[in-house]
Amino acid sequence: MPEIAEIIENIRTVFNNRSAKDQIFRDSLSGFEKTIAFTLKDNDSYWFQISKGIVPSINKGIPLRSDIKLISNTESLLAILSGALDPMKAMMTGKLKISGSIQDVVWLKKFLEKNREPIASLLK
């Protein structure tokens, strides 16, 4: 299995490819300018911005501010991304903590659901 940094970079590629090819998806991102941070308790932390419908880069570390913050460990995050662990169950069992506006969290959940197959294929 690839390292977490490579997986996150590949998810960025999936996102940007979908944005480039899918006008409806690109339109849904209009005005969606967000910073998302992943803090992995057993690994590094990463963050990225969604700007003008793309994710320009993945950054290591913790941003000065973020719109959505996810705190988990690598195993739980990979299980969520692959579809093996439901994000709501992960939150209820303390395996995932999310902070952000309800609209932003719902958007992230929908994005993961709609892209489960291509994301899960990256984990093999």
mmCIF file of the C-alpha atoms, coordinates in Angstrom:
data_MODEL
# 
_entry.id   MODEL 
# 
loop_
_atom_site.group_PDB 
_atom_site.id 
_atom_site.type_symbol 
_atom_site.label_atom_id 
_atom_site.label_alt_id 
_atom_site.label_comp_id 
_atom_site.label_asym_id 
_atom_site.label_entity_id 
_atom_site.label_seq_id 
_atom_site.pdbx_PDB_ins_code 
_atom_site.Cartn_x 
_atom_site.Cartn_y 
_atom_site.Cartn_z 
_atom_site.occupancy 
_atom_site.B_iso_or_equiv 
_atom_site.pdbx_formal_charge 
_atom_site.auth_seq_id 
_atom_site.auth_comp_id 
_atom_site.auth_asym_id 
_atom_site.auth_atom_id 
_atom_site.pdbx_PDB_model_num 
ATOM 1   C CA . MET A 1 1   ? 0.000   0.000  0.000   1.00 0.00 ? 1   MET A CA 1 
ATOM 2   C CA . PRO A 1 2   ? 1.310   3.490  -0.813  1.00 0.00 ? 2   PRO A CA 1 
ATOM 3   C CA . GLU A 1 3   ? 2.371   5.888  1.933   1.00 0.00 ? 3   GLU A CA 1 
ATOM 4   C CA . ILE A 1 4   ? -0.243  8.327  3.256   1.00 0.00 ? 4   ILE A CA 1 
ATOM 5   C CA . ALA A 1 5   ? 1.438   11.321 1.555   1.00 0.00 ? 5   ALA A CA 1 
ATOM 6   C CA . GLU A 1 6   ? 1.211   9.539  -1.805  1.00 0.00 ? 6   GLU A CA 1 
ATOM 7   C CA . ILE A 1 7   ? -2.431  8.602  -1.183  1.00 0.00 ? 7   ILE A CA 1 
ATOM 8   C CA . ILE A 1 8   ? -3.351  12.207 -0.351  1.00 0.00 ? 8   ILE A CA 1 
ATOM 9   C CA . GLU A 1 9   ? -1.493  13.419 -3.447  1.00 0.00 ? 9   GLU A CA 1 
ATOM 10  C CA . ASN A 1 10  ? -3.373  10.870 -5.566  1.00 0.00 ? 10  ASN A CA 1 
ATOM 11  C CA . ILE A 1 11  ? -6.694  12.049 -4.119  1.00 0.00 ? 11  ILE A CA 1 
ATOM 12  C CA . ARG A 1 12  ? -5.693  15.559 -5.165  1.00 0.00 ? 12  ARG A CA 1 
ATOM 13  C CA . THR A 1 13  ? -5.164  14.246 -8.702  1.00 0.00 ? 13  THR A CA 1 
ATOM 14  C CA . VAL A 1 14  ? -8.595  12.540 -8.696  1.00 0.00 ? 14  VAL A CA 1 
ATOM 15  C CA . PHE A 1 15  ? -10.178 15.790 -7.514  1.00 0.00 ? 15  PHE A CA 1 
ATOM 16  C CA . ASN A 1 16  ? -8.418  17.953 -10.106 1.00 0.00 ? 16  ASN A CA 1 
ATOM 17  C CA . ASN A 1 17  ? -9.136  15.496 -12.944 1.00 0.00 ? 17  ASN A CA 1 
ATOM 18  C CA . ARG A 1 18  ? -12.818 15.405 -12.046 1.00 0.00 ? 18  ARG A CA 1 
ATOM 19  C CA . SER A 1 19  ? -12.926 19.187 -11.875 1.00 0.00 ? 19  SER A CA 1 
ATOM 20  C CA . ALA A 1 20  ? -11.300 19.443 -15.300 1.00 0.00 ? 20  ALA A CA 1 
ATOM 21  C CA . LYS A 1 21  ? -13.633 16.925 -16.956 1.00 0.00 ? 21  LYS A CA 1 
ATOM 22  C CA . ASP A 1 22  ? -16.962 17.331 -15.142 1.00 0.00 ? 22  ASP A CA 1 
ATOM 23  C CA . GLN A 1 23  ? -18.665 20.686 -15.682 1.00 0.00 ? 23  GLN A CA 1 
ATOM 24  C CA . ILE A 1 24  ? -21.388 19.950 -13.098 1.00 0.00 ? 24  ILE A CA 1 
ATOM 25  C CA . PHE A 1 25  ? -18.755 19.134 -10.484 1.00 0.00 ? 25  PHE A CA 1 
ATOM 26  C CA . ARG A 1 26  ? -16.750 22.245 -11.403 1.00 0.00 ? 26  ARG A CA 1 
ATOM 27  C CA . ASP A 1 27  ? -19.888 24.389 -11.157 1.00 0.00 ? 27  ASP A CA 1 
ATOM 28  C CA . SER A 1 28  ? -20.601 22.950 -7.691  1.00 0.00 ? 28  SER A CA 1 
ATOM 29  C CA . LEU A 1 29  ? -17.228 24.326 -6.599  1.00 0.00 ? 29  LEU A CA 1 
ATOM 30  C CA . SER A 1 30  ? -18.027 27.875 -7.640  1.00 0.00 ? 30  SER A CA 1 
ATOM 31  C CA . GLY A 1 31  ? -17.238 30.057 -4.639  1.00 0.00 ? 31  GLY A CA 1 
ATOM 32  C CA . PHE A 1 32  ? -16.037 27.059 -2.597  1.00 0.00 ? 32  PHE A CA 1 
ATOM 33  C CA . GLU A 1 33  ? -12.685 28.390 -1.393  1.00 0.00 ? 33  GLU A CA 1 
ATOM 34  C CA . LYS A 1 34  ? -11.677 26.271 1.607   1.00 0.00 ? 34  LYS A CA 1 
ATOM 35  C CA . THR A 1 35  ? -8.654  25.074 3.539   1.00 0.00 ? 35  THR A CA 1 
ATOM 36  C CA . ILE A 1 36  ? -8.834  21.483 4.786   1.00 0.00 ? 36  ILE A CA 1 
ATOM 37  C CA . ALA A 1 37  ? -6.397  20.072 7.358   1.00 0.00 ? 37  ALA A CA 1 
ATOM 38  C CA . PHE A 1 38  ? -5.727  16.432 8.249   1.00 0.00 ? 38  PHE A CA 1 
ATOM 39  C CA . THR A 1 39  ? -3.976  15.827 11.556  1.00 0.00 ? 39  THR A CA 1 
ATOM 40  C CA . LEU A 1 40  ? -2.853  12.229 11.848  1.00 0.00 ? 40  LEU A CA 1 
ATOM 41  C CA . LYS A 1 41  ? -1.997  11.396 15.460  1.00 0.00 ? 41  LYS A CA 1 
ATOM 42  C CA . ASP A 1 42  ? 0.421   8.638  14.415  1.00 0.00 ? 42  ASP A CA 1 
ATOM 43  C CA . ASN A 1 43  ? 1.843   10.317 11.327  1.00 0.00 ? 43  ASN A CA 1 
ATOM 44  C CA . ASP A 1 44  ? 2.373   13.724 9.741   1.00 0.00 ? 44  ASP A CA 1 
ATOM 45  C CA . SER A 1 45  ? -0.234  16.430 9.262   1.00 0.00 ? 45  SER A CA 1 
ATOM 46  C CA . TYR A 1 46  ? -1.303  17.695 5.847   1.00 0.00 ? 46  TYR A CA 1 
ATOM 47  C CA . TRP A 1 47  ? -3.423  20.496 4.503   1.00 0.00 ? 47  TRP A CA 1 
ATOM 48  C CA . PHE A 1 48  ? -4.631  21.811 1.200   1.00 0.00 ? 48  PHE A CA 1 
ATOM 49  C CA . GLN A 1 49  ? -6.757  24.550 -0.252  1.00 0.00 ? 49  GLN A CA 1 
ATOM 50  C CA . ILE A 1 50  ? -9.554  24.224 -2.748  1.00 0.00 ? 50  ILE A CA 1 
ATOM 51  C CA . SER A 1 51  ? -9.301  27.332 -4.889  1.00 0.00 ? 51  SER A CA 1 
ATOM 52  C CA . LYS A 1 52  ? -10.969 28.112 -8.204  1.00 0.00 ? 52  LYS A CA 1 
ATOM 53  C CA . GLY A 1 53  ? -12.152 24.514 -8.462  1.00 0.00 ? 53  GLY A CA 1 
ATOM 54  C CA . ILE A 1 54  ? -8.784  22.806 -7.996  1.00 0.00 ? 54  ILE A CA 1 
ATOM 55  C CA . VAL A 1 55  ? -6.376  21.742 -5.290  1.00 0.00 ? 55  VAL A CA 1 
ATOM 56  C CA . PRO A 1 56  ? -3.067  23.339 -6.351  1.00 0.00 ? 56  PRO A CA 1 
ATOM 57  C CA . SER A 1 57  ? -0.874  21.452 -3.870  1.00 0.00 ? 57  SER A CA 1 
ATOM 58  C CA . ILE A 1 58  ? -0.726  19.312 -0.749  1.00 0.00 ? 58  ILE A CA 1 
ATOM 59  C CA . ASN A 1 59  ? 1.207   20.868 2.107   1.00 0.00 ? 59  ASN A CA 1 
ATOM 60  C CA . LYS A 1 60  ? 2.829   19.131 5.049   1.00 0.00 ? 60  LYS A CA 1 
ATOM 61  C CA . GLY A 1 61  ? 2.236   20.598 8.490   1.00 0.00 ? 61  GLY A CA 1 
ATOM 62  C CA . ILE A 1 62  ? -0.592  22.518 10.096  1.00 0.00 ? 62  ILE A CA 1 
ATOM 63  C CA . PRO A 1 63  ? -2.028  25.659 8.447   1.00 0.00 ? 63  PRO A CA 1 
ATOM 64  C CA . LEU A 1 64  ? -2.495  28.898 10.345  1.00 0.00 ? 64  LEU A CA 1 
ATOM 65  C CA . ARG A 1 65  ? -6.248  28.540 9.827   1.00 0.00 ? 65  ARG A CA 1 
ATOM 66  C CA . SER A 1 66  ? -8.504  25.956 8.270   1.00 0.00 ? 66  SER A CA 1 
ATOM 67  C CA . ASP A 1 67  ? -12.177 25.693 7.405   1.00 0.00 ? 67  ASP A CA 1 
ATOM 68  C CA . ILE A 1 68  ? -12.361 21.933 7.994   1.00 0.00 ? 68  ILE A CA 1 
ATOM 69  C CA . LYS A 1 69  ? -10.142 20.040 10.440  1.00 0.00 ? 69  LYS A CA 1 
ATOM 70  C CA . LEU A 1 70  ? -9.961  16.269 10.609  1.00 0.00 ? 70  LEU A CA 1 
ATOM 71  C CA . ILE A 1 71  ? -8.127  14.496 13.427  1.00 0.00 ? 71  ILE A CA 1 
ATOM 72  C CA . SER A 1 72  ? -7.633  10.758 13.227  1.00 0.00 ? 72  SER A CA 1 
ATOM 73  C CA . ASN A 1 73  ? -4.944  8.126  12.907  1.00 0.00 ? 73  ASN A CA 1 
ATOM 74  C CA . THR A 1 74  ? -3.672  6.679  9.644   1.00 0.00 ? 74  THR A CA 1 
ATOM 75  C CA . GLU A 1 75  ? -5.517  3.357  9.959   1.00 0.00 ? 75  GLU A CA 1 
ATOM 76  C CA . SER A 1 76  ? -8.901  4.976  10.592  1.00 0.00 ? 76  SER A CA 1 
ATOM 77  C CA . LEU A 1 77  ? -8.444  7.574  7.850   1.00 0.00 ? 77  LEU A CA 1 
ATOM 78  C CA . LEU A 1 78  ? -7.575  4.884  5.312   1.00 0.00 ? 78  LEU A CA 1 
ATOM 79  C CA . ALA A 1 79  ? -10.578 2.816  6.421   1.00 0.00 ? 79  ALA A CA 1 
ATOM 80  C CA . ILE A 1 80  ? -12.842 5.849  5.955   1.00 0.00 ? 80  ILE A CA 1 
ATOM 81  C CA . LEU A 1 81  ? -11.377 6.647  2.536   1.00 0.00 ? 81  LEU A CA 1 
ATOM 82  C CA . SER A 1 82  ? -11.753 3.040  1.371   1.00 0.00 ? 82  SER A CA 1 
ATOM 83  C CA . GLY A 1 83  ? -15.351 2.815  2.569   1.00 0.00 ? 83  GLY A CA 1 
ATOM 84  C CA . ALA A 1 84  ? -14.564 0.158  5.190   1.00 0.00 ? 84  ALA A CA 1 
ATOM 85  C CA . LEU A 1 85  ? -15.411 2.561  8.028   1.00 0.00 ? 85  LEU A CA 1 
ATOM 86  C CA . ASP A 1 86  ? -18.429 4.857  8.011   1.00 0.00 ? 86  ASP A CA 1 
ATOM 87  C CA . PRO A 1 87  ? -17.387 8.426  8.911   1.00 0.00 ? 87  PRO A CA 1 
ATOM 88  C CA . MET A 1 88  ? -20.338 8.825  11.300  1.00 0.00 ? 88  MET A CA 1 
ATOM 89  C CA . LYS A 1 89  ? -19.433 5.607  13.124  1.00 0.00 ? 89  LYS A CA 1 
ATOM 90  C CA . ALA A 1 90  ? -15.808 6.758  13.263  1.00 0.00 ? 90  ALA A CA 1 
ATOM 91  C CA . MET A 1 91  ? -16.926 10.027 14.877  1.00 0.00 ? 91  MET A CA 1 
ATOM 92  C CA . MET A 1 92  ? -19.186 8.279  17.384  1.00 0.00 ? 92  MET A CA 1 
ATOM 93  C CA . THR A 1 93  ? -16.395 5.892  18.421  1.00 0.00 ? 93  THR A CA 1 
ATOM 94  C CA . GLY A 1 94  ? -13.786 8.652  18.711  1.00 0.00 ? 94  GLY A CA 1 
ATOM 95  C CA . LYS A 1 95  ? -11.737 7.454  15.734  1.00 0.00 ? 95  LYS A CA 1 
ATOM 96  C CA . LEU A 1 96  ? -12.403 10.695 13.865  1.00 0.00 ? 96  LEU A CA 1 
ATOM 97  C CA . LYS A 1 97  ? -12.917 14.248 15.017  1.00 0.00 ? 97  LYS A CA 1 
ATOM 98  C CA . ILE A 1 98  ? -14.128 16.853 12.546  1.00 0.00 ? 98  ILE A CA 1 
ATOM 99  C CA . SER A 1 99  ? -14.562 20.555 13.049  1.00 0.00 ? 99  SER A CA 1 
ATOM 100 C CA . GLY A 1 100 ? -15.951 23.043 10.578  1.00 0.00 ? 100 GLY A CA 1 
ATOM 101 C CA . SER A 1 101 ? -19.254 24.468 9.511   1.00 0.00 ? 101 SER A CA 1 
ATOM 102 C CA . ILE A 1 102 ? -22.012 21.935 8.936   1.00 0.00 ? 102 ILE A CA 1 
ATOM 103 C CA . GLN A 1 103 ? -22.155 22.942 5.251   1.00 0.00 ? 103 GLN A CA 1 
ATOM 104 C CA . ASP A 1 104 ? -18.426 22.305 4.793   1.00 0.00 ? 104 ASP A CA 1 
ATOM 105 C CA . VAL A 1 105 ? -18.546 18.941 6.584   1.00 0.00 ? 105 VAL A CA 1 
ATOM 106 C CA . VAL A 1 106 ? -21.577 17.861 4.527   1.00 0.00 ? 106 VAL A CA 1 
ATOM 107 C CA . TRP A 1 107 ? -19.747 18.893 1.340   1.00 0.00 ? 107 TRP A CA 1 
ATOM 108 C CA . LEU A 1 108 ? -16.711 16.794 2.331   1.00 0.00 ? 108 LEU A CA 1 
ATOM 109 C CA . LYS A 1 109 ? -18.910 13.794 3.147   1.00 0.00 ? 109 LYS A CA 1 
ATOM 110 C CA . LYS A 1 110 ? -20.682 14.062 -0.225  1.00 0.00 ? 110 LYS A CA 1 
ATOM 111 C CA . PHE A 1 111 ? -17.364 14.407 -2.061  1.00 0.00 ? 111 PHE A CA 1 
ATOM 112 C CA . LEU A 1 112 ? -16.015 11.258 -0.409  1.00 0.00 ? 112 LEU A CA 1 
ATOM 113 C CA . GLU A 1 113 ? -19.212 9.337  -1.146  1.00 0.00 ? 113 GLU A CA 1 
ATOM 114 C CA . LYS A 1 114 ? -19.304 10.375 -4.807  1.00 0.00 ? 114 LYS A CA 1 
ATOM 115 C CA . ASN A 1 115 ? -15.615 9.538  -5.277  1.00 0.00 ? 115 ASN A CA 1 
ATOM 116 C CA . ARG A 1 116 ? -15.413 6.400  -3.125  1.00 0.00 ? 116 ARG A CA 1 
ATOM 117 C CA . GLU A 1 117 ? -14.526 4.067  -5.999  1.00 0.00 ? 117 GLU A CA 1 
ATOM 118 C CA . PRO A 1 118 ? -11.611 6.050  -7.472  1.00 0.00 ? 118 PRO A CA 1 
ATOM 119 C CA . ILE A 1 119 ? -10.290 6.848  -3.980  1.00 0.00 ? 119 ILE A CA 1 
ATOM 120 C CA . ALA A 1 120 ? -10.595 3.215  -2.817  1.00 0.00 ? 120 ALA A CA 1 
ATOM 121 C CA . SER A 1 121 ? -8.723  2.052  -5.927  1.00 0.00 ? 121 SER A CA 1 
ATOM 122 C CA . LEU A 1 122 ? -5.781  4.254  -4.853  1.00 0.00 ? 122 LEU A CA 1 
ATOM 123 C CA . LEU A 1 123 ? -5.493  2.307  -1.596  1.00 0.00 ? 123 LEU A CA 1 
ATOM 124 C CA . LYS A 1 124 ? -4.821  -1.054 -3.232  1.00 0.00 ? 124 LYS A CA 1 
# 
